[in-house]
């Protein structure tokens, strides 16, 4: 549950909003609010996850600070949102990560994993050598079984953690879900104003960039995921081991996805620095940065690996890339990534109740 | 301000809707324009920041208005609430020009809501600003900045040099940024006034509704119990200066747009959320525990504007809306929680009302309720018989605990006393001759059209139409 103080703040904000309703055509948060008369912690979690932080309602608000009512819907809902992430997280002890996760811990985790894997690789075969590079033979550096075991295990854990989180969220939101239209809303970022004027970065400053960079990030991520899946099918079902040619499906998907995962996170990072700080919860800055940095580290090292896979550096690069991917995976359930899952559930509930 | 004196073609005094409409129009006509806003940037926009829509005539459905609202009907609505006392040619001008407002506004980045079937039932007659009046003002100020209009915030007009019907200069004193009006504790000495010279002046500085002393002159000590719904910066300073300089005054200083709002609201700037929509669903009693007006006379959006003055006439200017659990959730939620009690006697004690009197009032009311089928969305047949005053619709027995009570006070939106103007927005003298270069728009002249009543969104229509007329006239005068 959001803390007592935050629940009180959220209820105050929503009570003022519900008596005003001027913002009702900006986004689903306000119509959803209008269906309620009181705002308990579960209602606030739902509304908070429905909010896309487009920012319009802050500038439109006659009660925004310095008014004595001090209404800042985007910031209050952002604060509630991160507490809802903690609440849904599995296993519970790791929920504290949402409060301590920052750029440094994210990158340290990646660095630690890289060092450990480097050590293991050197100890096992000492093969971070020219031969592996010339043949672009990844499995000479990290044997296939080790890679599958390591990533399979991590993936299993991550999927379990995310699934439990989603189930907890869904149970709390209750009511019927309408998933298909909600997926459409989520995939188009409809409520980041994909269908109308763009969302704000500052008062009366509307640009499409945040939405486009998010698309580049999300679809880049999905293409990289597709690339890995296709490669796994090639390897396991068809018996075609990596590496694959530049024109092959896994490489094409991975390249396009990788470029998206460079452009997107860099753009989102830049957007954050230009955005009015009043629109966000400053304490979550680090959480977002860690996620963006790990995405970027993954894509940059992945692309470098593609270009340099025949070079002597390949072995080192592969380990750096795998370390970055592993760190990204491990932090998925305890970082910014979860927003997509819970927001989609919130959108499905919204579609279900309207 | 660095210099002691600045020259402009047009100076606009005020920073709300009418002021910005005048400034933008004058700027488009080629004038060098300054806007002198007494509020700090955060609270700019006068009462417009609390508004939500403007009323406009239209012959066919548009993207923002349903059905049709013809000029004749609009004018008839306006004349009806004002008892035909309005300056009809000016009222007609507002109605005629209202149709063109939304397109003109869109040109400056203003956005409207898609028409909706809202709780106010107003989407046929009124175009709603997306996000409300503050968003509207943000659009106008951004446009002003783009077009090179100078905007002075925290800038209080301290003198108008008017001689021979011409305003020659404006004395302006600036407060330190961030310092709120009325917070005397932090008030430091304002800067020495600077003089702004302009070839034409548009006064769009609002009414005097936030000037408690002036309200007391009009209403006596009752004014002390009024709550000001809007900006604390509308103190009528410039209105008074114009009257002192010989402008013809129009309207009764007691007349105003005032509604009944929650008595627990902040003294200033509480805006829309302080409203209470529970009145038609129950009874309203005064401090003596007695009813005083037909709560069910008509739909609340058509009646809320008379309840401010009704409450103002009650002892101590307070009243109480009392409903029972049956109608909870049937009215817009209030920002303040109701006082809840298990019995009428307990409720009376909690609201500090005479117990016996309130119990008797409720008992008499309950006994007088006639059978009917309750429908809060229509003028239903639930009424009382044999009471003074009767309740003519939505009369249901108040018999289901918990009983809910909300305290009510008069909430003043804006005053109607203003300066008389002609159809070119020129300020007139009592003989009918206009000032040479002084124009007025918005609340400061709304009394030409509004004498008694109010219809939703008309203030913004008057401000937009007369703001544009004043801006055009001022620019023509200045750059001819």
Boltz contact constraints between the chains, C-beta under 6 A:
constraints:
  - contact:
      token1: [A, 15]
      token2: [B, 335]
      max_distance: 6.0
  - contact:
      token1: [A, 16]
      token2: [B, 273]
      max_distance: 6.0
  - contact:
      token1: [A, 16]
      token2: [B, 335]
      max_distance: 6.0
  - contact:
      token1: [A, 18]
      token2: [B, 333]
      max_distance: 6.0
  - contact:
      token1: [A, 19]
      token2: [B, 273]
      max_distance: 6.0
  - contact:
      token1: [A, 19]
      token2: [B, 333]
      max_distance: 6.0
  - contact:
      token1: [A, 19]
      token2: [B, 334]
      max_distance: 6.0
  - contact:
      token1: [A, 19]
      token2: [B, 335]
      max_distance: 6.0
  - contact:
      token1: [A, 20]
      token2: [B, 272]
      max_distance: 6.0
  - contact:
      token1: [A, 20]
      token2: [B, 273]
      max_distance: 6.0
  - contact:
      token1: [A, 22]
      token2: [B, 52]
      max_distance: 6.0
  - contact:
      token1: [A, 22]
      token2: [B, 132]
      max_distance: 6.0
  - contact:
      token1: [A, 23]
      token2: [B, 131]
      max_distance: 6.0
  - contact:
      token1: [A, 25]
      token2: [B, 113]
      max_distance: 6.0
  - contact:
      token1: [A, 25]
      token2: [B, 130]
      max_distance: 6.0
  - contact:
      token1: [A, 37]
      token2: [B, 329]
      max_distance: 6.0
  - contact:
      token1: [A, 37]
      token2: [B, 333]
      max_distance: 6.0
  - contact:
      token1: [A, 59]
      token2: [B, 138]
      max_distance: 6.0
  - contact:
      token1: [A, 60]
      token2: [B, 131]
      max_distance: 6.0
  - contact:
      token1: [A, 60]
      token2: [B, 132]
      max_distance: 6.0
  - contact:
      token1: [A, 60]
      token2: [B, 134]
      max_distance: 6.0
  - contact:
      token1: [A, 60]
      token2: [B, 135]
      max_distance: 6.0
  - contact:
      token1: [A, 62]
      token2: [B, 49]
      max_distance: 6.0
  - contact:
      token1: [A, 62]
      token2: [B, 50]
      max_distance: 6.0
  - contact:
      token1: [A, 62]
      token2: [B, 134]
      max_distance: 6.0
  - contact:
      token1: [A, 62]
      token2: [B, 271]
      max_distance: 6.0
  - contact:
      token1: [A, 66]
      token2: [B, 42]
      max_distance: 6.0
  - contact:
      token1: [A, 203]
      token2: [B, 138]
      max_distance: 6.0
  - contact:
      token1: [A, 204]
      token2: [B, 138]
      max_distance: 6.0
  - contact:
      token1: [A, 204]
      token2: [B, 142]
      max_distance: 6.0
